[in-house]
Amino acid sequence: MTAYVELPLESAHRIINHGPVVLLCTKNPEGSYNLAPIAWCCPVQKSPPQLLVVVGKRHKSYSNVFAAKEFIIAVPHAEQAEMLRQTGSVSGSECDKFAHFDINHIVGQKVDAHIPAGCVGYIECQLNKNFDTDKTDIIVGQAVAAAVNSEAFDQRLLVEKSAGKTLHHLGERVFVTPDDKVLQ
């Protein structure tokens, strides 16, 4: 029989919070680009395609989303773990993260934001709505463009291949990548 131990409620989210970490890519009204690692992001519906991202109201990216009414969700590759740690350690209010950490980038097709080069893929979004949840907001974006590394996708993300390795946040500074075994 399985032995269960009580989990403090402030850690309860870690049972389900192991989806891929994403980067919220934005631009502020002054023209500076920013990115912020975000652990909570998921699809809302397929048609029209929408996703949600949970963002702390103190994040510079939060104010950027509402100023521009658009954002990009980029899915970093497992090899970009150090970039996630670095960009998550400072605020976009304090520095230009792309310049400070020398992050090569590409530009969005329809959304004016920078995407770190080497990401597995990205989804460009227009702000649709938001839900205030006290210290954070749930931001819903409608996808207007998307792209993925051709070696990392074939009807689904190929997480078992090197090109499709994503990072999954387990809390603190701990990340894992998907296993090579796919169960069918």
LINSUL-V621750 format. One line per field, one symbol per residue. psi: psi as a letter, one per 40 degrees, with the letter a starting at -180 (. if undefined). A space follows every 50 residues. Layout:
psi=???
//
This chain:
psi=ihhiihhhdeeddedegfihiihhhihideeiiiihhhdhiiididhihi iihhhheehdddddddddfiihhihiideedddddddeeiieddihdddd efhiiiiidehgiihhieidiihhihhdiihhfceiihhhihheiiiihd eehgeihgeeiddehihhheibfhiiiiiehhh.
//
